[in-house]
Every structure is written in C-alpha cells, then in structure tokens.
Amino acid sequence: MGLFETLFDTNKREVKRVSREAAQVNEFEPKIKPLSEDQMRERVLAIRAEIEAVSPESQKELLRRHLPEVFAITRET
C-alpha cells in the first residue's frame, strides 16, 4: 500500500467518525432550537455542575456523553 493510499484510508476513517459525531449533535437541534439564550445558559451551567459533582475518573465519561449537546447549544448561540 502506497503512501497516498494509507493517507486516504486514514482520512476516510476520520470522516466516518466525525460524521457520526455530527449526527449526534444534529439530533439535539429540535430540543435546543426553541430555547432562549438564558435557558441555554442554564442548561450549560447544569451540565457543568453535574460534571463537577463527580469524581475525576467519572468526569471523562460525563464529558463524552454531554459533548454533543454542548456542541449543539454552542452552534445555536
């Protein structure tokens, strides 16, 4: 396998991974779009408080779980 084929395969995998993540973000649009800025701010603060309330070992999983919603909120603001 040549250099270009190796690079192309890597890019193809990365595009597939990012596409799945983008789809997760898009799933939040109907829930986030009708919220006011204050409501979005409150939701972000609630997520932050939830993450800060757990042990550092558990924070990584919570961050991973909430990331699509936070990206969706960021996009709408």
N, C-alpha and C positions, 0 to 999 in steps of 0.2 A: 504494500500500500504506500503510495507516494505521500509527500508532504501535504499537497493540496487536498488529497482525499481525506487524510487524517484531520486537517483543519475543518473541512466541510462537515465530516461526521460529528465533530465536537460541536460545531455551531448548530447543527440540526438537533442535537440532543438539548442544547441550551434553549433553543427556540421552543421546543416542545415543553420544557419545564416552565419557561416564562409564560407560555400560552395558558397552561393550567392555572398558574397563579393569577394571571389577568382575568381568567374566567371566574375565579373565586371572588376577586374584587368586584367584578361586574354584577355578581349575584346580590350584592348589598345595595345596589343602586335604588331599587324600589323602596327599600327601608330608609335609606339616608336622604334621598332627594327631597321628601316633603318636610324634613326637619329644618328648624330655624338655626341661625348661627349659634344662638345661646344653647339650644338643645344639642347641637353637635359638640359644642364645648363641654357641656355637662357629660356627654357620653364619653368623650376622651378622658375627662377627669375621673370618671367611674372606672374606666379600663386601667388607667394609671394606678388608682388606689387599689384595685384588685391585684395588680401585678406586684405592687409594693408590699402587700399584705402577706405574701407567701415567701417561703424560703428561697434563697438564691438558686438552689437546684431546681425548684419548680418554676422559676421565672422564665426560663428559656422556653419551656413548653407553652406557657401562657402567652408569651410574646409571639410565638409561632402561630398560635390559634387566633389571636386578635389582629395580627398584621393585615390580613385582607380588609377587615372592617376599617382599620385606621387609614389605610390607603384610600378606601372609598370615601371616607369623611374628608380626607385631605383633598382629594380630587374635587369634591363638591364645594369646598370652601374656596 
